[in-house]
Amino acid sequence: MIHSDVPTPPSETSEEQLGKATAALTRAPVVQVALDSLVLGHSPRQVAQDISHVQVLADVPEQLPPVIVHRATMRVIDGVHRVHATRLLGRGDIAVKFFEGDADDAFLLAVRLNVRHGMPLSLAERRAAAERIITTHPSWSDRSVASVAGLSAKTVAAMRRRSTEETPQSNIRVGRDGRVRPLSAASGRLKASQILTSRPDVTLREVAAEAGISIGTAHDVRVRMEKGLDPVPAGRAREIRRPGEDRTASPPPPGGIGAIRSRHRLLSRDPALKYSTHGRRLLQVIGVTLLDEGDWSRALEAVPAHWLTTIAELANHCAEQWSRLAAEAENRSRRSA
């Protein structure tokens, strides 16, 4: 993660920090690096290379600008076509500027740079990049995602609305100025009550940071809970639920696919899961398998008869894997109790 004094959610870089990192590249030293040491791939471009563009670059008499490389992985962030052009000219090395940061930040920078110069990303590539940013940086505001991906905020908002429970969601947004703002004070209070219940010794500062609320609000939530009161005052209760969406954070009653899906949505809001790669992957896998009986029956109708036995074998294998996961989770729960 790019370091800054601006408070942001755990493991997330703000657009302001990304802008500072981009500006810092202008001052970064240029070094010569062997072409064979560079890694191409994981680019926001969906087409590996444009041969005609490579030839145009190879014919440029002046020295091309240095490429930007992620130092930790040696992946080319910006300048893949320049790498191909240099290789076409038979050269063994190329001018490079290194970017310091994690893989998600490297992708953000790649998108930001490739929508502004050279051969711009196509609309499809920009939309695909925005979808990835919404997943890796769920707290970013629509305007922040739009600014980096080269889209309109309205387009990003529509993409976010179409996202399913497989995509991590957040009850806060980080604006373009890097400031954290809650989507709803009521949802922030409910998140704070969950944190205080599960971790009684947590500090108010930690509660405020995770729930996206002020320290004063976190203190008020704790006082209300100690008095046996609802963490959300009656006047704010209406903020919790809006037409067409479930904003509550209270555990649903057990039983039924609807209740199970509600638990999955609650689980998806936990920062410990949604801000970690393995946690997000687990949430996505669970979300994909949350189908009711009718969904399974309709899915099987599309399977040719000669594949039904294979489907049954695969399903049984998956069931065994899930049973092992459930057993290990229950064992860890008992050990931590």
Secondary structure, 3 states (H helix, E strand, C coil): CCCCCCCCCCCCCCHHHHHHHHHHHHHCCCEEEEHHHCECCCCCCCCCCCHHHHHHHHCCCCCCCCEEEECCCCEEEECHHHHHHHHHCCCCEEEEEEECCCHHHHHHHHHHHHCCCCCCCCHHHHHHHHHHHHHHCCCECHHHHHHHHCCCHHHHHHHHHHCCCCCCCCCEEECCCCCEEECCHHHHHHHHHHHHHHCCCCCHHHHHHHHCCCHHHHHHHHHHHHCCCCCCCHHHHHHCCECCECCCCCCCCCCCHHHHHHHHHHHHCCHHHHCCHHHHHHHHHHHHHCCCHHHHHHHHHCCCHHHHHHHHHHHHHHHHHHHHHHHHHHHHHHHHC
